[in-house]
Amino acid sequence: MTTTTPQATPAVRAQRVRRGLAAAPFLAPGMLFLIVFMAIPVGLLAFYTFFKRGRFGGLVFEFTLDNWAKLAEPLYVGVILQSIGLALVVTLLALLLGYPMAYAIAGLSPKWRTVALVAVVLPFWTNFLIRTYAWILLLNNAGFVNQWLQALGLTDEPISMLYTPQAIVVGLLYMYLPLMVLPLYASLQQLDPSLREAATNLGASPWRAFRTVTLPLSLPGALTGCIFVFVPAMSNFVIPELIGGGKTVMVGNLVRDQFYEARDWPFGATLALVLTMLLVVVIVIQAAVSRRITEGPRRG
Amino acid sequence: MAEATAPATDRVDGAEATDAAPAPGTPRARRGRRRGILVPLWLGYVFLYLPILVVVVMSFNESRNLFVWTGFSLRWYPELFADGAMMQGLANTLIVATGATLIATVLGTLLAYGIHHYTRGGLIRAFAIAPAILPDLLLGIGLLTFFSLLSFTLGLHSVILAHGVFATAFVTAIVLARMANLDPSLEEASRDLGMGPAKTFVRITLPQLAPGIVAGALLAFTLSLDEFVIAFFTTAPTQPTLPIVIYSMVRFGVTPEVNALATLLLLVSIVAVISAQRLTRLTGTSR
């Protein structure tokens, strides 16, 4: 909490100790709780990655690098790349769909803005598994989308949509779209309208004013939204399993399987840590890029 | 900020109108463009609400078949309440959410106060908020590994502890945000008048923080109600929470009871969202 520097005088040190003692009743219970139930469990996972698996889960205390070496196997590289690809497609689609939505909401009157925002968030508060299940009702061969398509005469045979990678994309997009709209709305709503006004007064077409003024200024919101969508989409294992039928494996499914079916906890821990590291890298890049965007114009 | 935007947009439109010369069709064209902007919004709503609508409509279906509408019936609602597994899951979920919220509200509020007053760097703050950002999968398997290493029997108590972790992070973040807006002079005055830190905290700070604490507790409770992944890894198979019950139903065979459950949960969340909105508006005007 308070770091003691070597040159600290006894008086300063005593004051620090007193401060630490005053802080302890507030900080200690929560910190202790988080250390025991977050830091130690996650640290334990990191530790597990260097040991051999036990026969029925757990591990054998024998040092090995096999778990990390195993990641290079084409099967696992493929799964990781496939997860990144699917999550990227979902993020891109969420941006394409969410941007016009956020833009439209930001242009509404204050009263309707609130209603429109609540309407975006409301599905998010209904149970995650029920929303997943709803897509099974829609996409099943006997489901409603096929019923409607057949009623419209667009197809005679039911089109198989459930248990495809596309279904996973739709499911993930559905789940996380609100997380794209909210930060986008926040950045669009903060834009100073006089900037756009100035652009149009100086003769820019509405499209050009949008492209040169609104779009660059809304980029930080867009990046935040992309992170909000990409991160949970990447580690989700329920949608690939229930809507993807388990055929398209994502990293999350692999981790789950290591803990339940394969009973290879050390390798499951390795996969989960790799996933987390990937997400940390993505978040760090996002932070750096958005810092450059917000500082860029001032520098010149 | 909102009021400031409205006249400004009008001004933009006014400027456009003079630029574009007094063509008679202009206002209509502008209105058309405004409606055009709304088209993607409506499409987005169709995408967001169509699945939910289908579930709600099918909850009133007579047939056991999930995909064929045969006629109106309310039969799935009483059947839902007669379903032992579902009701047990609901009870388990409520126990877990209550326990996790209690832990999170106490620890999160104390943490926020301690961080705000006694730490300068962002390290402890980042650590306290980290569980909110940590992938649920990592926390889930980490706790599973940890509990099994200690031969800790899994059950609702382990889910309560696990949910307490991320819920604490959310409460801390919300109370900290509220804390930043507080007037520090009240606390200073209280200390100058001779009240100790503990008394100042209870008498002066807590009442001012109350709206933030309530908001944090509500968020913690709702997140715990809906949480699946961490509960999946940290509970015993005999003590599933409601999301886990739904998960196994979807995997092994759904009855239309799920539709009825979905409709009721939707109703609860609509009421909760509206009352939360009212609550913030009420506390907003009283300040």
Interface residues (C-beta under 8 A of the other chain):
Chain A: M1 R19 G20 A22 A23 P25 F26 L27 P29 G30 M31 F33 L34 F37 M38 A39 I40 P41 V42 L44 L45 Y48 G57 G58 L97 G98 P100 M101 Y103 A104 I105 G107 S109 P110 R113 T114 A116 V118 A119 V120 V121 L122 P123 W125 T126 N127 F128 L129 I130 R131 T132 Y133 A134 W135 I136 L137 L138 N140 A142 G143 F144 Q147 Y174 L177 P178 V181 Q189 Q190 P193 S194 R196 E197 T200 N201 P206 V231 P232 S235 F237 V238 E241 L242 G252 V255 R256 F259 W265 G268 A269 A272 L273 L275 T276 L279
Chain B: M1 A2 E3 T5 A6 A8 T9 R11 V12 A15 E16 D19 R34 I37 L38 P40 L41 L43 G44 Y45 F47 L48 Y49 L50 P51 I52 V54 V55 M58 L66 F67 V68 I103 V106 L107 G108 L110 L111 Y113 G114 I115 H117 Y118 T119 I124 F127 A128 A130 P131 L134 P135 D136 L137 L138 L139 I141 G142 L143 L144 T145 F146 S148 L149 L161 A162 G164 V165 T168 T172 P197 A198 F201 T222 D226 F228 V229 F233 L242 P243 I246 Y247 V250 R251 V254 V258 L261 A262 L265 L266 S269 I270 A272 V273 Q277
